[in-house]
Amino acid sequence: MYNDGDSKIEVTELTATIDYYYINRNIYLQTVYTNATLPVEIQQGQSNTCYIPFSLPTNIASGYTNVHVRAKTQLWNNHSETWFTSDHPTYEPALYIESP
C-alpha cells in the first residue's frame, strides 16, 4: 500500500474476498483477513506491505477468478489531531486456478 495523500493514513482492516466454484458447480465465497497487526500507520509518500495468507480447497474447479482486495483506512487531520474515515481502496487481481 502506498500513501500518495497529503497526510499520514492508518489501515484498520485489510481483506481479500475470493469467489470460486467447486467441481460440482456450487459457488463459494471466502473472505480472509491479513495476518498483519493492525492498525498500521503509513506516512505521506511511504509504503507498507501486508500479506493476506489463504488456501483453497482441493476440489475447486479450475479457471480464472477475481480476488477483491479491500483496505479500510483513516486519514489523519493535523488541525483537529484526530482520525477521520477515509476512502476504502480496492484492487482486483485475476487468479488462475489449476485443479486436478
C-alpha atoms as an extended CHARMM CRD file, in Angstrom:
* protein
*
       100  EXT
         1         1  MET       CA              0.0000000000        0.0000000000        0.0000000000  PROA      1               0.0000000000
         2         2  TYR       CA              1.3360000000        3.3980000000       -0.9810000000  PROA      2               0.0000000000
         3         3  ASN       CA              0.2230000000        6.6460000000        0.6720000000  PROA      3               0.0000000000
         4         4  ASP       CA              0.0000000000        9.3190000000       -2.0130000000  PROA      4               0.0000000000
         5         5  GLY       CA             -2.1250000000       11.6190000000        0.1810000000  PROA      5               0.0000000000
         6         6  ASP       CA             -1.3230000000       14.8470000000        1.9830000000  PROA      6               0.0000000000
         7         7  SER       CA             -1.0650000000       13.3470000000        5.4850000000  PROA      7               0.0000000000
         8         8  LYS       CA             -0.4920000000       10.0040000000        7.1540000000  PROA      8               0.0000000000
         9         9  ILE       CA             -3.0750000000        7.2520000000        6.8580000000  PROA      9               0.0000000000
        10        10  GLU       CA             -3.9800000000        4.3530000000        9.0950000000  PROA      10              0.0000000000
        11        11  VAL       CA             -5.0250000000        0.9760000000        7.6890000000  PROA      11              0.0000000000
        12        12  THR       CA             -7.5810000000       -0.5330000000       10.0730000000  PROA      12              0.0000000000
        13        13  GLU       CA             -8.7250000000       -3.5560000000        8.0520000000  PROA      13              0.0000000000
        14        14  LEU       CA             -7.3850000000       -5.4830000000        5.0690000000  PROA      14              0.0000000000
        15        15  THR       CA             -9.3670000000       -8.3100000000        3.4680000000  PROA      15              0.0000000000
        16        16  ALA       CA             -9.4330000000      -10.4360000000        0.3330000000  PROA      16              0.0000000000
        17        17  THR       CA            -12.6570000000      -11.9900000000       -0.9420000000  PROA      17              0.0000000000
        18        18  ILE       CA            -12.4290000000      -14.8720000000       -3.3970000000  PROA      18              0.0000000000
        19        19  ASP       CA            -15.4320000000      -16.3090000000       -5.2100000000  PROA      19              0.0000000000
        20        20  TYR       CA            -14.9020000000      -19.6240000000       -6.9050000000  PROA      20              0.0000000000
        21        21  TYR       CA            -16.6620000000      -22.7870000000       -7.9920000000  PROA      21              0.0000000000
        22        22  TYR       CA            -16.3200000000      -26.2910000000       -6.7050000000  PROA      22              0.0000000000
        23        23  ILE       CA            -16.0810000000      -29.0530000000       -9.2890000000  PROA      23              0.0000000000
        24        24  ASN       CA            -19.8150000000      -29.7550000000       -8.7190000000  PROA      24              0.0000000000
        25        25  ARG       CA            -20.5420000000      -26.1140000000       -9.7860000000  PROA      25              0.0000000000
        26        26  ASN       CA            -21.5030000000      -24.8850000000       -6.3160000000  PROA      26              0.0000000000
        27        27  ILE       CA            -20.3670000000      -21.3070000000       -5.7500000000  PROA      27              0.0000000000
        28        28  TYR       CA            -18.3430000000      -20.4580000000       -2.6480000000  PROA      28              0.0000000000
        29        29  LEU       CA            -17.3660000000      -17.0460000000       -1.3140000000  PROA      29              0.0000000000
        30        30  GLN       CA            -14.3710000000      -16.8940000000        1.0210000000  PROA      30              0.0000000000
        31        31  THR       CA            -13.1990000000      -13.7600000000        2.8780000000  PROA      31              0.0000000000
        32        32  VAL       CA             -9.7860000000      -13.8140000000        4.5400000000  PROA      32              0.0000000000
        33        33  TYR       CA             -8.0360000000      -11.2060000000        6.6540000000  PROA      33              0.0000000000
        34        34  THR       CA             -4.4480000000      -10.0510000000        6.8100000000  PROA      34              0.0000000000
        35        35  ASN       CA             -2.1140000000      -11.6130000000        9.3340000000  PROA      35              0.0000000000
        36        36  ALA       CA             -0.5510000000       -8.1810000000        9.9890000000  PROA      36              0.0000000000
        37        37  THR       CA             -1.0810000000       -6.4590000000       13.3060000000  PROA      37              0.0000000000
        38        38  LEU       CA             -3.4750000000       -3.6050000000       12.6020000000  PROA      38              0.0000000000
        39        39  PRO       CA             -3.8080000000       -0.6630000000       12.6200000000  PROA      39              0.0000000000
        40        40  VAL       CA             -0.7660000000        0.1970000000       10.5100000000  PROA      40              0.0000000000
        41        41  GLU       CA              0.2430000000        3.8300000000       10.0040000000  PROA      41              0.0000000000
        42        42  ILE       CA              1.7340000000        4.8520000000        6.6550000000  PROA      42              0.0000000000
        43        43  GLN       CA              3.3490000000        8.2480000000        6.4310000000  PROA      43              0.0000000000
        44        44  GLN       CA              2.8450000000       10.5410000000        3.4330000000  PROA      44              0.0000000000
        45        45  GLY       CA              4.8930000000        9.3170000000        0.4560000000  PROA      45              0.0000000000
        46        46  GLN       CA              5.7080000000        5.9820000000        2.1320000000  PROA      46              0.0000000000
        47        47  SER       CA              4.5220000000        2.4300000000        1.5290000000  PROA      47              0.0000000000
        48        48  ASN       CA              3.9070000000       -0.6880000000        3.5720000000  PROA      48              0.0000000000
        49        49  THR       CA              3.4220000000       -4.3220000000        2.6000000000  PROA      49              0.0000000000
        50        50  CYS       CA              0.8690000000       -6.5290000000        4.3440000000  PROA      50              0.0000000000
        51        51  TYR       CA              0.1190000000      -10.1340000000        3.4350000000  PROA      51              0.0000000000
        52        52  ILE       CA             -3.1800000000      -11.9950000000        3.3160000000  PROA      52              0.0000000000
        53        53  PRO       CA             -2.4580000000      -15.7250000000        3.5050000000  PROA      53              0.0000000000
        54        54  PHE       CA             -5.1380000000      -18.0580000000        2.1640000000  PROA      54              0.0000000000
        55        55  SER       CA             -5.6180000000      -21.5930000000        0.9220000000  PROA      55              0.0000000000
        56        56  LEU       CA             -8.1600000000      -23.0930000000       -1.4240000000  PROA      56              0.0000000000
        57        57  PRO       CA             -9.8590000000      -26.4930000000       -1.2710000000  PROA      57              0.0000000000
        58        58  THR       CA             -8.6100000000      -29.3930000000       -3.3630000000  PROA      58              0.0000000000
        59        59  ASN       CA            -11.9700000000      -29.9420000000       -5.0960000000  PROA      59              0.0000000000
        60        60  ILE       CA            -12.0870000000      -26.4450000000       -6.5930000000  PROA      60              0.0000000000
        61        61  ALA       CA            -12.8430000000      -26.0100000000      -10.3000000000  PROA      61              0.0000000000
        62        62  SER       CA            -10.0170000000      -24.7420000000      -12.4900000000  PROA      62              0.0000000000
        63        63  GLY       CA            -10.1620000000      -21.4090000000      -14.2990000000  PROA      63              0.0000000000
        64        64  TYR       CA             -9.9080000000      -17.6720000000      -13.6580000000  PROA      64              0.0000000000
        65        65  THR       CA            -11.4890000000      -15.8420000000      -10.7400000000  PROA      65              0.0000000000
        66        66  ASN       CA            -11.1310000000      -12.3450000000       -9.3350000000  PROA      66              0.0000000000
        67        67  VAL       CA             -9.8060000000      -11.6120000000       -5.8720000000  PROA      67              0.0000000000
        68        68  HSD       CA            -11.3890000000       -8.4990000000       -4.3660000000  PROA      68              0.0000000000
        69        69  VAL       CA             -8.8280000000       -6.8840000000       -2.0230000000  PROA      69              0.0000000000
        70        70  ARG       CA            -10.1020000000       -4.0530000000        0.1900000000  PROA      70              0.0000000000
        71        71  ALA       CA             -8.3900000000       -1.8150000000        2.7160000000  PROA      71              0.0000000000
        72        72  LYS       CA            -10.2970000000        0.2730000000        5.2480000000  PROA      72              0.0000000000
        73        73  THR       CA             -8.3340000000        3.4240000000        6.0000000000  PROA      73              0.0000000000
        74        74  GLN       CA             -8.4550000000        6.5240000000        8.1180000000  PROA      74              0.0000000000
        75        75  LEU       CA             -6.9050000000        9.8970000000        7.3420000000  PROA      75              0.0000000000
        76        76  TRP       CA             -5.0610000000       11.9460000000        9.9790000000  PROA      76              0.0000000000
        77        77  ASN       CA             -6.2450000000       15.5360000000       10.3770000000  PROA      77              0.0000000000
        78        78  ASN       CA             -3.4340000000       17.7380000000       11.7050000000  PROA      78              0.0000000000
        79        79  HSD       CA             -5.7500000000       20.5960000000       12.7300000000  PROA      79              0.0000000000
        80        80  SER       CA             -8.0220000000       18.5450000000       14.9980000000  PROA      80              0.0000000000
        81        81  GLU       CA             -5.3980000000       15.8410000000       15.7010000000  PROA      81              0.0000000000
        82        82  THR       CA             -7.9160000000       13.0570000000       15.1220000000  PROA      82              0.0000000000
        83        83  TRP       CA             -8.5090000000       10.2680000000       12.6040000000  PROA      83              0.0000000000
        84        84  PHE       CA            -11.2860000000       10.6590000000       10.0310000000  PROA      84              0.0000000000
        85        85  THR       CA            -12.8060000000        7.9060000000        7.9450000000  PROA      85              0.0000000000
        86        86  SER       CA            -11.1890000000        7.8300000000        4.5380000000  PROA      86              0.0000000000
        87        87  ASP       CA            -11.7830000000        6.0260000000        1.2840000000  PROA      87              0.0000000000
        88        88  HSD       CA            -11.5840000000        2.2610000000        1.0500000000  PROA      88              0.0000000000
        89        89  PRO       CA             -9.1280000000        1.4900000000       -1.7510000000  PROA      89              0.0000000000
        90        90  THR       CA             -9.6700000000       -1.7510000000       -3.6410000000  PROA      90              0.0000000000
        91        91  TYR       CA             -7.7100000000       -3.9090000000       -6.0400000000  PROA      91              0.0000000000
        92        92  GLU       CA             -8.9580000000       -6.8540000000       -8.1260000000  PROA      92              0.0000000000
        93        93  PRO       CA             -6.2080000000       -9.1110000000       -9.4350000000  PROA      93              0.0000000000
        94        94  ALA       CA             -7.1940000000      -12.1360000000      -11.5250000000  PROA      94              0.0000000000
        95        95  LEU       CA             -6.2240000000      -15.5340000000      -10.1500000000  PROA      95              0.0000000000
        96        96  TYR       CA             -5.8190000000      -18.5780000000      -12.3610000000  PROA      96              0.0000000000
        97        97  ILE       CA             -6.5920000000      -21.8480000000      -10.5690000000  PROA      97              0.0000000000
        98        98  GLU       CA             -5.2280000000      -25.1800000000      -11.7280000000  PROA      98              0.0000000000
        99        99  SER       CA             -7.0480000000      -28.1080000000      -10.2080000000  PROA      99              0.0000000000
       100       100  PRO       CA             -6.8380000000      -31.8750000000      -10.6020000000  PROA      100             0.0000000000
